[in-house]
Amino acid sequence: MAGWVEKRGENKWRLNVPGGTGPDGKRKVFRKNVEAPSKREAEKLLDLFSAEVLKGQYVEPSKLTFKQFAERWLRDYGETNLAPKTLFRYKQILARVLQAMGHLKMEQIKPMHLVEFYNNLREEGIRKDGKSGKLSDSTILYHHRVISSIFNDAVKWEVIPSNPAGKVDPPKAKTKQAPCYNEEQTAALMAALDKEPLKYKAMVILALATGLRRGEIMGLEWPDVNFETNTITVSRASQYLPEKGTFSKDPKNETSIRVIATPESVMALLKQYKAHQNEERLKVGDLWKGSNRLFTTWDGRPMHPDTISSWFPKFLARHNLPHIKFHAMRHTSATLLIAEGIPLKNVSARLGHADTRTTDKIYAHALVSVDKKAAQAMDNILTGKKKQRQA
């Protein structure tokens, strides 16, 4: 073991590893403060620290640039703690952040640097997708959250004393009303679906009836569908990333793992679709890839999650229906339930939200409508109209 440990307090230790001589001819010692329950555990950390120093991978905090720390953060935290798609998005965001301030040392970055960076993001021509216009407020806010998250861990890891992002007012993003169809538009949509392929009809109606996320729908397998109890179990989601292809992952959060009661009419549709899928499977024969997914390609492989998102706007255009994204079926489901007086707690559970406050925030417009109904009901009680109707 190269180096030694020093006790610095309750469960606190300093790791010391010699690293040759400095320009002045004196022995150079790399030091790092850590927490460990015992000297033995501290010595284990010392071995790891020593290996870093010997391989030239250790950079003293005072010399660490934001780029160097961000790369280490992605490796040591992001790769193990972030969902694949979230990690992919973080890397996309960091590409722009590092271009602007990756060369700065961690201790050099001040709140003013972040203010200037956010102002730059608001300028025309900043988009990288080739589209005209500025970045949305929500995208700028996402940049802030990524930066703040990284600096928070830098503070925890004792690289810097404080988080500069915590001293900056976060960019404001307006809460937009969740786009959705009303009852009349939903009825027109249902009528139009009768003229479409059974597979796509089943996907859209399933989204309307259950409020499932797109990835959750594409991740469903037949054992998840219980035709006896008329329920569907959500236990995985299907996603796509360029470097990974289509893959399965755990749902968004713990509350996303749930059992949803499903209308009998929808279960009957799924039975019909299952029979149709079995017929198609027999036609393919040995070319079937063996997937047990509800929604597959012609040869049984899990369908690309983007397929329904690409098909849906073309379907709406064919039937002259108002343009909304496929995800809006989830919003439509929630809004219609709230309008029917279903308690927010129950709607939130169906959607798989971790907190009813999320549901409250997204569907505030629907709750206003219900509140008006409540006011009308109270007016009927106060004025005696309710008694008159009962009579």
Contacts in CASP RR format, 6 or more apart in sequence:
PFRMAT RR
TARGET T0000
AUTHOR 0000-0000-0000
METHOD contacts of the structure
MODEL  1
MAGWVEKRGENKWRLNVPGGTGPDGKRKVFRKNVEAPSKREAEKLLDLFS
AEVLKGQYVEPSKLTFKQFAERWLRDYGETNLAPKTLFRYKQILARVLQA
MGHLKMEQIKPMHLVEFYNNLREEGIRKDGKSGKLSDSTILYHHRVISSI
FNDAVKWEVIPSNPAGKVDPPKAKTKQAPCYNEEQTAALMAALDKEPLKY
KAMVILALATGLRRGEIMGLEWPDVNFETNTITVSRASQYLPEKGTFSKD
PKNETSIRVIATPESVMALLKQYKAHQNEERLKVGDLWKGSNRLFTTWDG
RPMHPDTISSWFPKFLARHNLPHIKFHAMRHTSATLLIAEGIPLKNVSAR
LGHADTRTTDKIYAHALVSVDKKAAQAMDNILTGKKKQRQA
1 43 0 8 1.000
1 46 0 8 1.000
1 47 0 8 1.000
1 50 0 8 1.000
2 17 0 8 1.000
2 18 0 8 1.000
2 50 0 8 1.000
2 53 0 8 1.000
2 54 0 8 1.000
3 15 0 8 1.000
3 16 0 8 1.000
3 17 0 8 1.000
3 18 0 8 1.000
3 46 0 8 1.000
3 50 0 8 1.000
4 16 0 8 1.000
4 46 0 8 1.000
5 13 0 8 1.000
5 14 0 8 1.000
5 15 0 8 1.000
5 16 0 8 1.000
5 39 0 8 1.000
5 42 0 8 1.000
5 43 0 8 1.000
5 46 0 8 1.000
6 13 0 8 1.000
6 14 0 8 1.000
6 16 0 8 1.000
7 13 0 8 1.000
7 39 0 8 1.000
8 14 0 8 1.000
8 33 0 8 1.000
11 35 0 8 1.000
11 36 0 8 1.000
11 37 0 8 1.000
12 33 0 8 1.000
12 34 0 8 1.000
12 35 0 8 1.000
13 33 0 8 1.000
13 34 0 8 1.000
13 35 0 8 1.000
13 36 0 8 1.000
13 39 0 8 1.000
13 42 0 8 1.000
13 45 0 8 1.000
14 31 0 8 1.000
14 32 0 8 1.000
14 33 0 8 1.000
14 34 0 8 1.000
15 31 0 8 1.000
15 32 0 8 1.000
15 33 0 8 1.000
15 34 0 8 1.000
15 42 0 8 1.000
15 45 0 8 1.000
15 46 0 8 1.000
15 49 0 8 1.000
16 29 0 8 1.000
16 30 0 8 1.000
16 31 0 8 1.000
17 29 0 8 1.000
17 30 0 8 1.000
17 31 0 8 1.000
17 46 0 8 1.000
17 49 0 8 1.000
17 50 0 8 1.000
17 53 0 8 1.000
18 27 0 8 1.000
18 28 0 8 1.000
18 29 0 8 1.000
18 30 0 8 1.000
19 27 0 8 1.000
19 28 0 8 1.000
19 29 0 8 1.000
19 30 0 8 1.000
19 53 0 8 1.000
20 27 0 8 1.000
20 28 0 8 1.000
21 27 0 8 1.000
21 28 0 8 1.000
22 28 0 8 1.000
30 49 0 8 1.000
30 53 0 8 1.000
30 58 0 8 1.000
30 60 0 8 1.000
32 49 0 8 1.000
32 58 0 8 1.000
33 158 0 8 1.000
34 42 0 8 1.000
34 45 0 8 1.000
34 49 0 8 1.000
36 42 0 8 1.000
36 44 0 8 1.000
36 45 0 8 1.000
49 58 0 8 1.000
52 58 0 8 1.000
59 68 0 8 1.000
61 106 0 8 1.000
61 107 0 8 1.000
61 158 0 8 1.000
61 159 0 8 1.000
61 160 0 8 1.000
62 105 0 8 1.000
62 107 0 8 1.000
63 105 0 8 1.000
64 105 0 8 1.000
64 106 0 8 1.000
64 159 0 8 1.000
65 102 0 8 1.000
65 103 0 8 1.000
65 104 0 8 1.000
65 105 0 8 1.000
65 106 0 8 1.000
66 97 0 8 1.000
66 98 0 8 1.000
66 101 0 8 1.000
66 102 0 8 1.000
66 103 0 8 1.000
66 104 0 8 1.000
66 105 0 8 1.000
66 106 0 8 1.000
66 109 0 8 1.000
67 98 0 8 1.000
67 102 0 8 1.000
67 103 0 8 1.000
69 106 0 8 1.000
69 150 0 8 1.000
69 154 0 8 1.000
69 159 0 8 1.000
70 94 0 8 1.000
70 97 0 8 1.000
70 98 0 8 1.000
70 102 0 8 1.000
70 150 0 8 1.000
73 150 0 8 1.000
73 153 0 8 1.000
73 154 0 8 1.000
74 87 0 8 1.000
74 90 0 8 1.000
74 91 0 8 1.000
74 94 0 8 1.000
77 153 0 8 1.000
78 87 0 8 1.000
78 90 0 8 1.000
79 87 0 8 1.000
82 90 0 8 1.000
83 249 0 8 1.000
83 250 0 8 1.000
83 252 0 8 1.000
84 239 0 8 1.000
84 241 0 8 1.000
84 244 0 8 1.000
84 247 0 8 1.000
84 249 0 8 1.000
85 239 0 8 1.000
85 241 0 8 1.000
85 249 0 8 1.000
88 241 0 8 1.000
89 142 0 8 1.000
90 146 0 8 1.000
93 142 0 8 1.000
93 143 0 8 1.000
93 146 0 8 1.000
94 146 0 8 1.000
96 121 0 8 1.000
96 128 0 8 1.000
96 143 0 8 1.000
97 117 0 8 1.000
97 143 0 8 1.000
97 146 0 8 1.000
97 147 0 8 1.000
100 117 0 8 1.000
100 120 0 8 1.000
101 109 0 8 1.000
101 113 0 8 1.000
101 117 0 8 1.000
104 113 0 8 1.000
106 154 0 8 1.000
106 159 0 8 1.000
106 160 0 8 1.000
107 160 0 8 1.000
109 164 0 8 1.000
110 164 0 8 1.000
111 164 0 8 1.000
111 165 0 8 1.000
111 166 0 8 1.000
111 167 0 8 1.000
111 168 0 8 1.000
113 164 0 8 1.000
114 144 0 8 1.000
114 147 0 8 1.000
114 164 0 8 1.000
114 165 0 8 1.000
114 168 0 8 1.000
115 168 0 8 1.000
117 143 0 8 1.000
118 140 0 8 1.000
118 143 0 8 1.000
118 144 0 8 1.000
118 168 0 8 1.000
118 171 0 8 1.000
120 126 0 8 1.000
121 135 0 8 1.000
121 139 0 8 1.000
121 140 0 8 1.000
121 143 0 8 1.000
122 134 0 8 1.000
122 135 0 8 1.000
122 140 0 8 1.000
123 134 0 8 1.000
124 132 0 8 1.000
124 133 0 8 1.000
124 134 0 8 1.000
125 132 0 8 1.000
125 133 0 8 1.000
125 134 0 8 1.000
126 134 0 8 1.000
126 135 0 8 1.000
127 133 0 8 1.000
127 134 0 8 1.000
127 135 0 8 1.000
136 173 0 8 1.000
137 171 0 8 1.000
137 172 0 8 1.000
137 173 0 8 1.000
137 174 0 8 1.000
138 173 0 8 1.000
140 171 0 8 1.000
140 173 0 8 1.000
141 170 0 8 1.000
141 171 0 8 1.000
141 172 0 8 1.000
141 173 0 8 1.000
143 171 0 8 1.000
144 165 0 8 1.000
144 168 0 8 1.000
144 170 0 8 1.000
144 171 0 8 1.000
145 170 0 8 1.000
147 165 0 8 1.000
148 163 0 8 1.000
148 165 0 8 1.000
148 166 0 8 1.000
148 170 0 8 1.000
151 160 0 8 1.000
151 163 0 8 1.000
151 164 0 8 1.000
151 165 0 8 1.000
151 166 0 8 1.000
152 163 0 8 1.000
152 165 0 8 1.000
154 160 0 8 1.000
154 163 0 8 1.000
155 161 0 8 1.000
155 162 0 8 1.000
155 163 0 8 1.000
175 361 0 8 1.000
175 362 0 8 1.000
175 364 0 8 1.000
177 364 0 8 1.000
177 365 0 8 1.000
178 328 0 8 1.000
178 331 0 8 1.000
178 334 0 8 1.000
178 335 0 8 1.000
178 362 0 8 1.000
178 363 0 8 1.000
178 365 0 8 1.000
179 324 0 8 1.000
179 325 0 8 1.000
179 328 0 8 1.000
179 331 0 8 1.000
180 324 0 8 1.000
180 328 0 8 1.000
180 331 0 8 1.000
180 332 0 8 1.000
180 334 0 8 1.000
180 335 0 8 1.000
181 189 0 8 1.000
181 322 0 8 1.000
181 324 0 8 1.000
181 328 0 8 1.000
181 332 0 8 1.000
183 336 0 8 1.000
183 339 0 8 1.000
185 321 0 8 1.000
185 322 0 8 1.000
186 208 0 8 1.000
186 332 0 8 1.000
186 336 0 8 1.000
188 319 0 8 1.000
188 321 0 8 1.000
189 204 0 8 1.000
189 208 0 8 1.000
189 321 0 8 1.000
190 205 0 8 1.000
192 315 0 8 1.000
192 318 0 8 1.000
192 319 0 8 1.000
192 321 0 8 1.000
193 200 0 8 1.000
193 201 0 8 1.000
193 204 0 8 1.000
193 205 0 8 1.000
194 201 0 8 1.000
195 319 0 8 1.000
196 315 0 8 1.000
198 272 0 8 1.000
198 273 0 8 1.000
198 276 0 8 1.000
199 273 0 8 1.000
199 276 0 8 1.000
199 277 0 8 1.000
199 295 0 8 1.000
200 308 0 8 1.000
200 311 0 8 1.000
200 315 0 8 1.000
201 269 0 8 1.000
202 269 0 8 1.000
202 270 0 8 1.000
202 273 0 8 1.000
202 294 0 8 1.000
202 295 0 8 1.000
203 217 0 8 1.000
203 295 0 8 1.000
203 308 0 8 1.000
204 308 0 8 1.000
204 312 0 8 1.000
204 326 0 8 1.000
204 329 0 8 1.000
205 266 0 8 1.000
205 269 0 8 1.000
206 212 0 8 1.000
206 217 0 8 1.000
206 266 0 8 1.000
206 270 0 8 1.000
207 214 0 8 1.000
207 217 0 8 1.000
207 326 0 8 1.000
207 329 0 8 1.000
207 330 0 8 1.000
207 333 0 8 1.000
208 329 0 8 1.000
208 332 0 8 1.000
208 333 0 8 1.000
209 262 0 8 1.000
209 263 0 8 1.000
209 266 0 8 1.000
209 333 0 8 1.000
210 232 0 8 1.000
210 260 0 8 1.000
210 262 0 8 1.000
210 266 0 8 1.000
210 333 0 8 1.000
210 350 0 8 1.000
211 329 0 8 1.000
211 330 0 8 1.000
211 333 0 8 1.000
211 334 0 8 1.000
211 350 0 8 1.000
211 351 0 8 1.000
212 220 0 8 1.000
212 232 0 8 1.000
212 234 0 8 1.000
212 260 0 8 1.000
212 330 0 8 1.000
213 237 0 8 1.000
213 252 0 8 1.000
213 256 0 8 1.000
213 327 0 8 1.000
213 330 0 8 1.000
214 305 0 8 1.000
214 308 0 8 1.000
214 309 0 8 1.000
214 326 0 8 1.000
214 327 0 8 1.000
215 237 0 8 1.000
215 238 0 8 1.000
215 239 0 8 1.000
215 305 0 8 1.000
216 234 0 8 1.000
216 236 0 8 1.000
216 237 0 8 1.000
216 251 0 8 1.000
216 256 0 8 1.000
217 294 0 8 1.000
217 295 0 8 1.000
217 308 0 8 1.000
218 237 0 8 1.000
218 238 0 8 1.000
218 293 0 8 1.000
218 295 0 8 1.000
218 302 0 8 1.000
218 303 0 8 1.000
218 305 0 8 1.000
218 308 0 8 1.000
219 236 0 8 1.000
219 237 0 8 1.000
219 238 0 8 1.000
219 248 0 8 1.000
219 293 0 8 1.000
219 294 0 8 1.000
219 295 0 8 1.000
219 302 0 8 1.000
220 232 0 8 1.000
220 234 0 8 1.000
220 293 0 8 1.000
220 294 0 8 1.000
220 295 0 8 1.000
221 236 0 8 1.000
221 292 0 8 1.000
221 293 0 8 1.000
221 294 0 8 1.000
222 274 0 8 1.000
222 292 0 8 1.000
222 293 0 8 1.000
222 294 0 8 1.000
223 292 0 8 1.000
224 232 0 8 1.000
224 233 0 8 1.000
224 234 0 8 1.000
224 235 0 8 1.000
225 232 0 8 1.000
225 267 0 8 1.000
225 270 0 8 1.000
225 294 0 8 1.000
226 232 0 8 1.000
226 233 0 8 1.000
227 267 0 8 1.000
227 270 0 8 1.000
227 271 0 8 1.000
230 261 0 8 1.000
230 262 0 8 1.000
230 263 0 8 1.000
230 264 0 8 1.000
230 267 0 8 1.000
231 259 0 8 1.000
231 260 0 8 1.000
231 261 0 8 1.000
231 262 0 8 1.000
232 259 0 8 1.000
232 260 0 8 1.000
232 262 0 8 1.000
233 258 0 8 1.000
233 259 0 8 1.000
233 260 0 8 1.000
234 251 0 8 1.000
234 256 0 8 1.000
234 257 0 8 1.000
234 258 0 8 1.000
234 259 0 8 1.000
234 260 0 8 1.000
234 352 0 8 1.000
235 251 0 8 1.000
235 257 0 8 1.000
236 248 0 8 1.000
236 249 0 8 1.000
236 250 0 8 1.000
236 251 0 8 1.000
237 248 0 8 1.000
237 249 0 8 1.000
237 250 0 8 1.000
237 251 0 8 1.000
237 252 0 8 1.000
237 256 0 8 1.000
238 246 0 8 1.000
238 247 0 8 1.000
238 248 0 8 1.000
238 249 0 8 1.000
238 293 0 8 1.000
238 302 0 8 1.000
238 303 0 8 1.000
238 305 0 8 1.000
239 246 0 8 1.000
239 247 0 8 1.000
239 248 0 8 1.000
239 249 0 8 1.000
239 305 0 8 1.000
240 246 0 8 1.000
240 247 0 8 1.000
240 304 0 8 1.000
240 305 0 8 1.000
240 306 0 8 1.000
241 247 0 8 1.000
246 301 0 8 1.000
246 302 0 8 1.000
246 303 0 8 1.000
246 304 0 8 1.000
246 305 0 8 1.000
248 302 0 8 1.000
250 257 0 8 1.000
251 257 0 8 1.000
251 352 0 8 1.000
252 352 0 8 1.000
253 352 0 8 1.000
253 354 0 8 1.000
254 354 0 8 1.000
255 349 0 8 1.000
255 352 0 8 1.000
255 353 0 8 1.000
255 354 0 8 1.000
256 352 0 8 1.000
258 349 0 8 1.000
258 350 0 8 1.000
258 352 0 8 1.000
260 350 0 8 1.000
270 294 0 8 1.000
273 294 0 8 1.000
277 294 0 8 1.000
277 296 0 8 1.000
280 298 0 8 1.000
281 288 0 8 1.000
281 300 0 8 1.000
284 298 0 8 1.000
284 299 0 8 1.000
284 300 0 8 1.000
287 299 0 8 1.000
288 299 0 8 1.000
288 300 0 8 1.000
289 299 0 8 1.000
289 300 0 8 1.000
289 301 0 8 1.000
290 300 0 8 1.000
291 300 0 8 1.000
291 301 0 8 1.000
291 302 0 8 1.000
293 300 0 8 1.000
293 302 0 8 1.000
293 303 0 8 1.000
295 302 0 8 1.000
295 303 0 8 1.000
295 308 0 8 1.000
296 302 0 8 1.000
296 303 0 8 1.000
297 303 0 8 1.000
297 304 0 8 1.000
308 326 0 8 1.000
309 325 0 8 1.000
309 326 0 8 1.000
309 327 0 8 1.000
312 325 0 8 1.000
312 326 0 8 1.000
313 323 0 8 1.000
313 325 0 8 1.000
315 321 0 8 1.000
316 322 0 8 1.000
316 323 0 8 1.000
316 324 0 8 1.000
317 323 0 8 1.000
330 351 0 8 1.000
331 362 0 8 1.000
331 363 0 8 1.000
333 350 0 8 1.000
334 347 0 8 1.000
334 350 0 8 1.000
334 351 0 8 1.000
334 359 0 8 1.000
334 362 0 8 1.000
334 363 0 8 1.000
334 366 0 8 1.000
335 363 0 8 1.000
335 365 0 8 1.000
335 366 0 8 1.000
337 346 0 8 1.000
337 347 0 8 1.000
337 350 0 8 1.000
338 344 0 8 1.000
338 347 0 8 1.000
338 363 0 8 1.000
338 366 0 8 1.000
338 367 0 8 1.000
338 369 0 8 1.000
338 370 0 8 1.000
339 366 0 8 1.000
339 369 0 8 1.000
339 370 0 8 1.000
341 370 0 8 1.000
341 373 0 8 1.000
344 356 0 8 1.000
344 359 0 8 1.000
344 360 0 8 1.000
344 367 0 8 1.000
345 356 0 8 1.000
347 359 0 8 1.000
347 363 0 8 1.000
348 355 0 8 1.000
348 356 0 8 1.000
348 358 0 8 1.000
348 359 0 8 1.000
351 359 0 8 1.000
353 359 0 8 1.000
360 367 0 8 1.000
377 386 0 8 1.000
379 385 0 8 1.000
380 386 0 8 1.000
380 389 0 8 1.000
END
